[in-house]
Amino acid sequence: KEKKRHMGDTKHFCPVSLKENFVLYPGLYEHAAKYQEKIYYFSTSEYRDKFLKNPEEYVAHNEPIQAPPLRVCLLGTHGAGKTTCARQTADKLGIFHIQFEEYLQELILPKTKEKVGPHFDEESDEDNNKMPILSQELEDFSQTMTKTETEKSKQEVELTDEEEAIKANLMDNEALPPEVLDNIVLNWWRKEPFRSTGFILDGFPRTLDEAQYLSERGLCPDVAVYIQVEQSDVLDRLFPPRLQKWKERQYKKKENKKKLKDLKAKIRV
């Protein structure tokens, strides 16, 4: 109780992290310093030294120090209901809702033209692979397809190194390099309108590496919520739409077989 009475304006949070990064970063007891009979705690020894060089820059004067907005990380397995909860929470609190994997999809969608990943991959079908070859044969006969058009379409699909890393993460769950995360995640903590409004981050961090990345960059969420659900509940939610997709694919296969038959007949003619 005595210690609490003599704490600085930022309580147990680092005043330098708050001033420079607008983040409530819990200070450590080993990085403490006393100024004007008040104890301040710091996230690192470097920040403590920075404070001691010019303490007046980091303490309250006429008005209390402004606290940053709420930042929430919402975690859970696929199908746990994170997105539904996140939308409702964001509406209630007036903060942004960021769906991490959906955001990654949007970054590469202009080039891939469709969403990628195990949840969007369709079964490979020999008839589908034959279709472009046979239709190309037919096109060659009628001379409607030019080489320049095919070259242009190939150029459009080329991805940058960053886009390749994002695609590999969505397809095969490969870790995103810190440089790629810097271009995505840092903005939510440090740039407007997120910096002054706050957000609920749906589905991040997903791995230990991503959690360590947040820690190393000093990006502290105020709250982290993990939604735990029974496997049977996830199955009830995810199975019906997956079954419907499978039925649609079977119907599409049937249609493609019919088209293939018609194409072969046309080529024979």
C-alpha positions as CSV (number, residue, x, y, z in Angstrom):
1,K,0.0,0.0,0.0
2,E,2.9,2.4,0.8
3,K,4.4,1.7,-2.6
4,K,1.2,2.3,-4.4
5,R,0.7,5.7,-2.7
6,H,4.1,6.8,-4.0
7,M,3.8,5.5,-7.5
8,G,4.3,7.9,-10.5
9,D,1.5,9.2,-12.8
10,T,1.6,6.1,-15.0
11,K,1.3,3.6,-12.0
12,H,3.1,0.4,-12.8
13,F,3.2,1.1,-16.6
14,C,6.4,2.4,-18.3
15,P,6.1,6.3,-18.8
16,V,8.5,6.3,-21.8
17,S,6.6,3.5,-23.7
18,L,3.4,5.5,-23.1
19,K,4.9,8.8,-24.2
20,E,6.8,7.5,-27.3
21,N,4.7,4.6,-28.5
22,F,1.3,5.3,-26.8
23,V,1.3,1.8,-25.3
24,L,0.6,0.7,-21.8
25,Y,3.7,-1.5,-21.3
26,P,4.0,-3.0,-17.7
27,G,7.2,-1.9,-16.1
28,L,9.6,-4.3,-14.2
29,Y,10.7,-3.9,-10.6
30,E,14.3,-4.3,-11.6
31,H,14.0,-1.2,-13.9
32,A,12.6,1.2,-11.3
33,A,13.7,4.8,-10.6
34,K,12.6,7.5,-8.1
35,Y,11.8,11.0,-9.1
36,Q,10.2,13.7,-6.8
37,E,9.5,11.1,-4.1
38,K,7.6,8.9,-6.6
39,I,8.6,5.5,-8.0
40,Y,8.4,4.9,-11.7
41,Y,8.8,1.4,-13.4
42,F,10.2,0.9,-16.9
43,S,10.0,-1.8,-19.5
44,T,13.8,-1.7,-20.2
45,S,16.9,-0.3,-18.6
46,E,17.4,1.9,-21.7
47,Y,14.0,3.5,-21.1
48,R,14.9,4.1,-17.5
49,D,18.1,5.9,-18.5
50,K,16.2,7.9,-21.0
51,F,13.7,9.0,-18.4
52,L,16.4,10.0,-15.9
53,K,18.1,12.3,-18.5
54,N,14.9,14.3,-19.0
55,P,12.1,13.3,-16.5
56,E,10.0,16.4,-17.0
57,E,9.2,15.2,-20.5
58,Y,7.5,12.0,-19.2
59,V,5.6,13.2,-16.2
60,A,2.2,14.9,-15.8
61,H,2.1,18.7,-15.4
62,N,-1.2,20.5,-15.5
63,E,-3.4,17.7,-16.7
64,P,-3.3,13.9,-16.1
65,I,-1.5,11.8,-18.7
66,Q,-3.9,10.5,-21.4
67,A,-4.2,6.7,-21.5
68,P,-4.3,5.0,-24.9
69,P,-7.5,3.4,-26.3
70,L,-8.4,-0.2,-25.7
71,R,-6.5,-2.9,-27.7
72,V,-7.8,-6.4,-27.5
73,C,-6.4,-9.7,-28.9
74,L,-9.1,-12.3,-29.5
75,L,-7.8,-15.9,-29.9
76,G,-9.3,-19.3,-30.4
77,T,-9.4,-22.3,-32.8
78,H,-11.0,-22.0,-36.3
79,G,-14.8,-22.1,-35.8
80,A,-14.8,-21.0,-32.2
81,G,-16.9,-17.9,-33.0
82,K,-14.1,-15.3,-32.7
83,T,-15.3,-13.2,-35.6
84,T,-18.9,-13.1,-34.3
85,C,-17.8,-12.1,-30.8
86,A,-15.3,-9.6,-32.2
87,R,-17.9,-7.8,-34.4
88,Q,-20.3,-7.5,-31.4
89,T,-17.5,-6.2,-29.1
90,A,-16.2,-3.7,-31.6
91,D,-19.7,-2.3,-32.2
92,K,-20.4,-2.1,-28.5
93,L,-17.0,-0.3,-27.6
94,G,-16.8,1.8,-30.8
95,I,-13.4,0.3,-31.8
96,F,-12.1,-1.2,-35.0
97,H,-12.5,-4.9,-35.8
98,I,-9.5,-6.4,-37.6
99,Q,-9.8,-10.0,-38.8
100,F,-6.1,-10.9,-39.3
101,E,-6.3,-13.7,-41.9
102,E,-9.0,-11.9,-43.8
103,Y,-6.7,-8.8,-43.9
104,L,-3.9,-11.0,-45.3
105,Q,-6.2,-12.3,-48.0
106,E,-7.1,-8.7,-49.0
107,L,-3.4,-7.9,-49.4
108,I,-2.8,-10.5,-52.1
109,L,-6.4,-10.7,-53.6
110,P,-5.7,-8.2,-56.4
111,K,-3.1,-10.6,-57.9
112,T,-4.4,-14.0,-56.9
113,K,-8.0,-13.1,-57.9
114,E,-9.4,-15.6,-55.4
115,K,-8.8,-16.5,-51.7
116,V,-6.1,-19.0,-51.0
117,G,-5.6,-21.5,-48.2
118,P,-6.8,-25.0,-47.2
119,H,-10.4,-23.7,-46.5
120,F,-10.7,-22.4,-50.1
121,D,-8.8,-25.0,-52.1
122,E,-10.9,-27.1,-54.3
123,E,-10.2,-30.7,-55.2
124,S,-8.0,-31.1,-58.2
125,D,-10.0,-32.5,-61.1
126,E,-8.5,-34.0,-64.3
127,D,-11.5,-32.7,-66.3
128,N,-10.8,-29.2,-65.1
129,N,-7.1,-29.5,-66.1
130,K,-8.1,-30.8,-69.6
131,M,-10.6,-28.1,-70.2
132,P,-8.2,-25.2,-70.8
133,I,-6.0,-27.4,-73.1
134,L,-9.0,-28.5,-75.2
135,S,-10.5,-25.0,-75.3
136,Q,-7.1,-23.7,-76.3
137,E,-7.1,-26.1,-79.2
138,L,-10.5,-24.8,-80.3
139,E,-9.4,-21.2,-79.8
140,D,-6.3,-21.9,-82.0
141,F,-8.6,-23.1,-84.8
142,S,-10.7,-20.0,-84.6
143,Q,-7.7,-17.7,-84.0
144,T,-9.3,-15.6,-81.3
145,M,-6.5,-16.0,-78.6
146,T,-3.3,-14.1,-79.1
147,K,0.1,-14.7,-77.5
148,T,0.3,-11.2,-76.0
149,E,-2.9,-11.7,-74.0
150,T,-1.6,-14.8,-72.4
151,E,1.7,-13.1,-71.6
152,K,-0.1,-10.2,-69.9
153,S,-2.2,-12.6,-67.7
154,K,1.0,-14.3,-66.6
155,Q,2.6,-11.0,-65.7
156,E,-0.3,-10.1,-63.5
157,V,0.1,-13.2,-61.4
158,E,3.7,-12.5,-60.4
159,L,3.9,-11.8,-56.6
160,T,6.4,-9.8,-54.7
161,D,8.6,-11.4,-51.9
162,E,6.2,-10.1,-49.3
163,E,3.1,-11.3,-51.1
164,E,4.8,-14.8,-51.6
165,A,5.4,-14.9,-47.8
166,I,1.8,-14.0,-47.1
167,K,0.6,-16.7,-49.6
168,A,2.9,-19.3,-48.0
169,N,1.5,-18.4,-44.6
170,L,-2.1,-18.8,-45.7
171,M,-1.5,-22.0,-47.8
172,D,1.0,-23.9,-45.6
173,N,1.0,-22.0,-42.3
174,E,4.6,-20.9,-42.8
175,A,5.7,-18.2,-40.3
176,L,5.6,-14.6,-41.5
177,P,9.0,-12.9,-41.4
178,P,9.3,-10.0,-38.9
179,E,9.8,-7.5,-41.8
180,V,6.4,-8.5,-43.3
181,L,4.7,-8.2,-39.9
182,D,6.3,-4.8,-39.4
183,N,4.5,-3.5,-42.6
184,I,1.2,-4.9,-41.3
185,V,1.0,-5.0,-37.5
186,L,3.0,-1.9,-36.5
187,N,0.4,0.4,-38.2
188,W,-2.4,-0.7,-35.9
189,W,-0.5,0.4,-32.8
190,R,1.3,3.5,-34.2
191,K,-0.8,5.0,-37.1
192,E,-4.1,6.7,-37.3
193,P,-7.0,6.1,-37.1
194,F,-6.2,2.9,-35.1
195,R,-3.8,4.7,-32.7
196,S,-6.4,7.0,-31.2
197,T,-9.5,4.7,-31.6
198,G,-8.3,1.3,-30.6
199,F,-9.2,-2.1,-32.0
200,I,-10.0,-5.8,-31.5
201,L,-7.5,-8.0,-33.3
202,D,-9.3,-11.2,-34.3
203,G,-6.9,-14.2,-34.7
204,F,-3.5,-12.8,-33.9
205,P,-1.1,-13.8,-32.5
206,R,-1.6,-17.4,-33.7
207,T,1.8,-18.8,-32.8
208,L,4.5,-18.4,-30.1
209,D,6.7,-16.6,-32.7
210,E,4.0,-14.0,-33.3
211,A,3.5,-13.5,-29.6
212,Q,7.3,-13.0,-29.2
213,Y,7.2,-10.5,-32.1
214,L,4.6,-8.4,-30.2
215,S,6.7,-8.5,-27.1
216,E,10.0,-7.6,-28.9
217,R,8.3,-4.6,-30.6
218,G,6.7,-3.4,-27.4
219,L,3.1,-3.9,-28.8
220,C,1.2,-4.8,-25.7
221,P,-2.5,-5.5,-26.0
222,D,-4.6,-4.4,-22.9
223,V,-6.6,-7.6,-23.0
224,A,-6.1,-11.1,-24.5
225,V,-9.1,-13.3,-24.7
226,Y,-9.0,-17.0,-25.6
227,I,-12.3,-18.6,-26.6
228,Q,-12.3,-22.3,-25.7
229,V,-15.0,-24.5,-27.3
230,E,-15.8,-28.2,-27.5
231,Q,-14.9,-30.1,-30.7
232,S,-18.5,-31.2,-31.2
233,D,-19.6,-27.5,-31.3
234,V,-16.9,-26.6,-33.9
235,L,-18.0,-29.6,-35.9
236,D,-21.7,-28.5,-35.8
237,R,-20.7,-25.1,-37.0
238,L,-18.3,-26.0,-39.8
239,F,-19.5,-29.3,-41.2
240,P,-22.8,-28.1,-42.8
241,P,-21.2,-25.3,-44.9
242,R,-18.4,-27.6,-45.9
243,L,-20.8,-30.3,-47.0
244,Q,-22.7,-27.7,-49.0
245,K,-19.5,-26.7,-50.7
246,W,-18.7,-30.3,-51.5
247,K,-22.1,-30.8,-53.1
248,E,-21.6,-27.7,-55.2
249,R,-18.2,-29.0,-56.3
250,Q,-19.7,-32.3,-57.4
251,Y,-22.4,-30.5,-59.4
252,K,-19.6,-28.3,-61.0
253,K,-17.7,-31.5,-61.9
254,K,-20.8,-32.9,-63.6
255,E,-21.2,-29.7,-65.6
256,N,-17.6,-29.7,-66.6
257,K,-17.7,-33.2,-67.8
258,K,-20.7,-32.3,-70.0
259,K,-18.7,-29.2,-71.3
260,L,-15.7,-31.4,-72.0
261,K,-17.8,-33.8,-74.0
262,D,-19.2,-30.9,-76.1
263,L,-15.7,-29.5,-76.6
264,K,-14.4,-32.8,-77.9
265,A,-17.3,-33.1,-80.3
266,K,-16.7,-29.6,-81.6
267,I,-12.9,-30.4,-82.2
268,R,-13.8,-33.5,-84.1
269,V,-16.2,-31.5,-86.3
